[in-house]
Amino acid sequence: MTHTIEISDDLKERLDGHLEEDETYEEFIEELVSIYETEGRFLQEGI
């Protein structure tokens, strides 16, 4: 099942700045979730 989420233009621009060449938003978000699940936190948390 596919779900659609809406993001603000500002967030889209921020995401665009972090995407690697030819990386999709889905791939990027999948990587973030994987890091969170593995580490139990995001890298910047607590800084």
N, CA, C and O atoms as CSV, one atom per row, in Angstrom:
chain,resi,resn,atom,element,x,y,z
A,1,MET,N,N,0.844,-1.170,0.000
A,1,MET,CA,C,0.000,0.000,0.000
A,1,MET,C,C,0.895,1.242,0.000
A,1,MET,O,O,1.888,1.299,0.726
A,2,THR,N,N,0.547,2.199,-0.793
A,2,THR,CA,C,1.298,3.447,-0.878
A,2,THR,C,C,0.532,4.547,-0.169
A,2,THR,O,O,-0.687,4.654,-0.298
A,3,HIS,N,N,1.260,5.364,0.583
A,3,HIS,CA,C,0.675,6.499,1.271
A,3,HIS,C,C,1.337,7.772,0.772
A,3,HIS,O,O,2.507,7.770,0.392
A,4,THR,N,N,0.592,8.836,0.777
A,4,THR,CA,C,1.115,10.131,0.369
A,4,THR,C,C,1.161,11.042,1.575
A,4,THR,O,O,0.203,11.117,2.345
A,5,ILE,N,N,2.282,11.740,1.740
A,5,ILE,CA,C,2.378,12.731,2.804
A,5,ILE,C,C,2.659,14.089,2.164
A,5,ILE,O,O,3.266,14.178,1.097
A,6,GLU,N,N,2.215,15.117,2.824
A,6,GLU,CA,C,2.464,16.467,2.345
A,6,GLU,C,C,3.519,17.114,3.232
A,6,GLU,O,O,3.478,16.998,4.456
A,7,ILE,N,N,4.470,17.800,2.591
A,7,ILE,CA,C,5.494,18.523,3.331
A,7,ILE,C,C,5.533,19.957,2.836
A,7,ILE,O,O,5.130,20.251,1.711
A,8,SER,N,N,6.015,20.830,3.676
A,8,SER,CA,C,6.096,22.237,3.289
A,8,SER,C,C,7.210,22.428,2.254
A,8,SER,O,O,8.097,21.586,2.115
A,9,ASP,N,N,7.146,23.528,1.549
A,9,ASP,CA,C,8.186,23.856,0.576
A,9,ASP,C,C,9.541,23.993,1.262
A,9,ASP,O,O,10.562,23.594,0.701
A,10,ASP,N,N,9.560,24.556,2.473
A,10,ASP,CA,C,10.806,24.718,3.212
A,10,ASP,C,C,11.439,23.367,3.537
A,10,ASP,O,O,12.647,23.189,3.384
A,11,LEU,N,N,10.617,22.418,3.986
A,11,LEU,CA,C,11.142,21.094,4.305
A,11,LEU,C,C,11.634,20.397,3.045
A,11,LEU,O,O,12.662,19.720,3.076
A,12,LYS,N,N,10.921,20.553,1.944
A,12,LYS,CA,C,11.351,19.956,0.675
A,12,LYS,C,C,12.716,20.487,0.285
A,12,LYS,O,O,13.571,19.718,-0.154
A,13,GLU,N,N,12.938,21.779,0.433
A,13,GLU,CA,C,14.232,22.368,0.103
A,13,GLU,C,C,15.332,21.816,1.012
A,13,GLU,O,O,16.446,21.556,0.558
A,14,ARG,N,N,15.014,21.641,2.290
A,14,ARG,CA,C,15.987,21.070,3.225
A,14,ARG,C,C,16.326,19.636,2.838
A,14,ARG,O,O,17.493,19.245,2.846
A,15,LEU,N,N,15.302,18.854,2.498
A,15,LEU,CA,C,15.536,17.474,2.070
A,15,LEU,C,C,16.372,17.428,0.793
A,15,LEU,O,O,17.278,16.605,0.663
A,16,ASP,N,N,16.061,18.315,-0.140
A,16,ASP,CA,C,16.815,18.365,-1.398
A,16,ASP,C,C,18.305,18.577,-1.142
A,16,ASP,O,O,19.145,18.045,-1.867
A,17,GLY,N,N,18.631,19.356,-0.107
A,17,GLY,CA,C,20.021,19.620,0.221
A,17,GLY,C,C,20.757,18.416,0.785
A,17,GLY,O,O,21.987,18.407,0.832
A,18,HIS,N,N,20.014,17.398,1.217
A,18,HIS,CA,C,20.631,16.216,1.814
A,18,HIS,C,C,20.594,14.991,0.909
A,18,HIS,O,O,21.296,14.012,1.164
A,19,LEU,N,N,19.789,15.035,-0.137
A,19,LEU,CA,C,19.682,13.887,-1.036
A,19,LEU,C,C,20.974,13.687,-1.809
A,19,LEU,O,O,21.584,14.648,-2.279
A,20,GLU,N,N,21.386,12.432,-1.937
A,20,GLU,CA,C,22.515,12.116,-2.790
A,20,GLU,C,C,22.028,12.065,-4.229
A,20,GLU,O,O,20.824,12.004,-4.481
A,21,GLU,N,N,22.948,12.089,-5.158
A,21,GLU,CA,C,22.583,12.080,-6.570
A,21,GLU,C,C,21.695,10.885,-6.886
A,21,GLU,O,O,22.028,9.749,-6.548
A,22,ASP,N,N,20.580,11.139,-7.527
A,22,ASP,CA,C,19.605,10.119,-7.942
A,22,ASP,C,C,18.895,9.426,-6.779
A,22,ASP,O,O,18.232,8.411,-6.993
A,23,GLU,N,N,19.014,9.945,-5.556
A,23,GLU,CA,C,18.325,9.358,-4.407
A,23,GLU,C,C,16.909,9.925,-4.335
A,23,GLU,O,O,16.702,11.123,-4.529
A,24,THR,N,N,15.951,9.067,-4.058
A,24,THR,CA,C,14.566,9.513,-3.943
A,24,THR,C,C,14.278,9.928,-2.505
A,24,THR,O,O,15.037,9.599,-1.594
A,25,TYR,N,N,13.178,10.652,-2.305
A,25,TYR,CA,C,12.757,11.018,-0.951
A,25,TYR,C,C,12.486,9.758,-0.139
A,25,TYR,O,O,12.835,9.683,1.039
A,26,GLU,N,N,11.864,8.771,-0.774
A,26,GLU,CA,C,11.546,7.526,-0.082
A,26,GLU,C,C,12.819,6.831,0.413
A,26,GLU,O,O,12.870,6.357,1.548
A,27,GLU,N,N,13.837,6.773,-0.436
A,27,GLU,CA,C,15.097,6.146,-0.044
A,27,GLU,C,C,15.751,6.903,1.114
A,27,GLU,O,O,16.274,6.292,2.047
A,28,PHE,N,N,15.717,8.221,1.048
A,28,PHE,CA,C,16.313,9.044,2.097
A,28,PHE,C,C,15.592,8.845,3.431
A,28,PHE,O,O,16.231,8.675,4.469
A,29,ILE,N,N,14.283,8.866,3.396
A,29,ILE,CA,C,13.492,8.691,4.623
A,29,ILE,C,C,13.686,7.286,5.170
A,29,ILE,O,O,13.764,7.095,6.384
A,30,GLU,N,N,13.764,6.302,4.284
A,30,GLU,CA,C,14.016,4.925,4.701
A,30,GLU,C,C,15.353,4.823,5.441
A,30,GLU,O,O,15.461,4.127,6.450
A,31,GLU,N,N,16.360,5.522,4.932
A,31,GLU,CA,C,17.677,5.531,5.578
A,31,GLU,C,C,17.611,6.198,6.956
A,31,GLU,O,O,18.213,5.707,7.911
A,32,LEU,N,N,16.887,7.307,7.061
A,32,LEU,CA,C,16.736,7.980,8.345
A,32,LEU,C,C,16.061,7.073,9.376
A,32,LEU,O,O,16.499,6.993,10.523
A,33,VAL,N,N,15.008,6.402,8.963
A,33,VAL,CA,C,14.292,5.508,9.873
A,33,VAL,C,C,15.201,4.356,10.292
A,33,VAL,O,O,15.201,3.959,11.457
A,34,SER,N,N,15.966,3.825,9.361
A,34,SER,CA,C,16.889,2.742,9.670
A,34,SER,C,C,17.931,3.191,10.693
A,34,SER,O,O,18.231,2.454,11.633
A,35,ILE,N,N,18.480,4.381,10.521
A,35,ILE,CA,C,19.447,4.927,11.481
A,35,ILE,C,C,18.791,5.068,12.843
A,35,ILE,O,O,19.378,4.697,13.859
A,36,TYR,N,N,17.599,5.592,12.870
A,36,TYR,CA,C,16.892,5.771,14.142
A,36,TYR,C,C,16.647,4.430,14.835
A,36,TYR,O,O,16.832,4.302,16.046
A,37,GLU,N,N,16.233,3.442,14.058
A,37,GLU,CA,C,15.961,2.133,14.640
A,37,GLU,C,C,17.243,1.470,15.162
A,37,GLU,O,O,17.225,0.802,16.196
A,38,THR,N,N,18.334,1.657,14.451
A,38,THR,CA,C,19.604,1.061,14.834
A,38,THR,C,C,20.240,1.763,16.027
A,38,THR,O,O,20.701,1.123,16.973
A,39,GLU,N,N,20.253,3.072,15.964
A,39,GLU,CA,C,20.920,3.878,16.990
A,39,GLU,C,C,20.003,4.215,18.165
A,39,GLU,O,O,20.473,4.521,19.261
A,40,GLY,N,N,18.699,4.158,17.927
A,40,GLY,CA,C,17.750,4.529,18.969
A,40,GLY,C,C,17.572,6.025,19.104
A,40,GLY,O,O,16.847,6.507,19.973
A,41,ARG,N,N,18.242,6.745,18.234
A,41,ARG,CA,C,18.148,8.209,18.266
A,41,ARG,C,C,18.717,8.740,16.960
A,41,ARG,O,O,19.412,8.020,16.242
A,42,PHE,N,N,18.428,9.985,16.654
A,42,PHE,CA,C,19.060,10.626,15.525
A,42,PHE,C,C,20.398,11.188,15.973
A,42,PHE,O,O,20.563,11.512,17.149
A,43,LEU,N,N,21.332,11.308,15.086
A,43,LEU,CA,C,22.694,11.703,15.424
A,43,LEU,C,C,22.764,13.057,16.118
A,43,LEU,O,O,23.622,13.250,16.979
A,44,GLN,N,N,21.890,14.000,15.773
A,44,GLN,CA,C,21.946,15.338,16.326
A,44,GLN,C,C,21.196,15.459,17.650
A,44,GLN,O,O,21.265,16.501,18.302
A,45,GLU,N,N,20.497,14.433,18.048
A,45,GLU,CA,C,19.710,14.486,19.261
A,45,GLU,C,C,20.616,14.656,20.473
A,45,GLU,O,O,21.600,13.931,20.622
A,46,GLY,N,N,20.292,15.601,21.331
A,46,GLY,CA,C,21.060,15.803,22.547
A,46,GLY,C,C,22.247,16.717,22.380
A,46,GLY,O,O,23.009,16.922,23.325
A,47,ILE,N,N,22.420,17.270,21.194
A,47,ILE,CA,C,23.544,18.197,20.981
A,47,ILE,C,C,23.143,19.589,21.397
A,47,ILE,O,O,23.944,20.518,21.298
